Amino acid sequence: MALPPEVCIRGAGIVGRTLALLLARERVRVALVVPPAAQGKEDIRAYALNTASRALLESLRAWPDAAHATAVREMLVHGDEGGRVQFSAARQKVDALAWIVDVPALERQLADAVRFQPLIEVVNEPVAAPLTVVCEGKASATREALGVSYEITRYPQHAIAARLEAAQSHDGTARQWFNDKGEVLALLPLDGTHGKTVALVWSADQLRAPELLAQGNDEFAAAVTEASHNSLGALRLTSERAAWPLARAIADRWTGAMPGQPGRSWALAGDAAHTVHPLAGQGLNLGLADAAELADVIKNRDYWRSVGDARLLRRYERARRADVLQMSLATDGLQQLFAHDLGPLQALRNWGMRGFDRTRLVKHWITAQAMGLKA
């Protein structure tokens, strides 16, 4: 890159690389900070991406092939006492409600796209630029160094992730169970519509989680089979297990001036700015929406404004904070609703699920919102 970068992005995960590609497409010069690769465990994560996220990644030619992006045709959500809600792509008149995407496959697609973009320079250390965007994740050291408060509300749960093979095909259906202790177990379809591989995300009680992680492979698979009511037959563990504590969080400031660097600014995006409970599968969708909004604000700026202009960045923060807060409160409310085992509340929430399942117009609207659609 002959000229100095206009934007330095700290963090080369999915959100950071997506933002870099969006900015470079608008002829903005980007320095992308990619630390030396560390040898780690097999990455078993899978994300549910909505229609808006897919369109964004397809526009960058970074969408994984069909083997690594499985369409969700149906979604079944079960309460603890017979409550149930069913969502259908056919009733929504769309091809899929969401796509379950292999994280390593998506990261490879984005890395390849970055490699062929001449306006993105990959660097090992941060460089000075009019705008620094922090995409380092929820444990961001840069955010902490900037003195930004990250307000964390911890849940008494740990998420457990794994891959399992089922005796029966998942048929492109995502399945989720809430129990009366506030735990949420999800089996997400992988390997195509007729595949038998599922990604597990189990938001387990923090006291129970160590016991589940200590179990042998067969014992753990049997526990998942039981917790999922044998919906896919016997399950077999095919990966290692990963676990992390659950919390929702939001930064008190998303933008500001770089200390000691007049005329330079910073902004937060993705998990560095916010996290939500994974029960709705919206975490990465929110981060990608951050990237899209920030790139759009920079694209449509007045010609005389710097990419680090404070007014532009405040516009980005206002636009995204409202959406993130809405999703954060919604997911927290659902988690809290199932965290209590009081009889009247238990009956009320399951009655509500059954009633909601019969309200087509409301279901249509909520499904469209989750898909990232405006209708």
Protein Blocks (a to p, Z undefined) as FASTA:
>chain_A
ZZacfbdcehjbfklmmmmmmmmmnopacdddddddddddddfbdcdddfklmmmmmmno
paccfkloccdfbdcdddfeopacdddfklnopabfbdcddfklmmmmmmmmmmmmmkbc
cdfbdcddfbdcdfebjklfklmmnopacdddddfbdcdddddddfbdfklpacddddfk
opacddddeeijkbcbdcddddddfklmmmmmmpcfklmmmmmmmmnoomnopaddfbdc
ddddddddddfbfbdcdehighiacddehjlloccdfklopmmmmmmmmmmmmmmmmmmp
cfkbcfklmklmmmmmmmmmmmmmmmmmmmmmmmmmmmpccfklmmmmmmmmmmmmmmmk
lmmmmmmmmnopaZZ
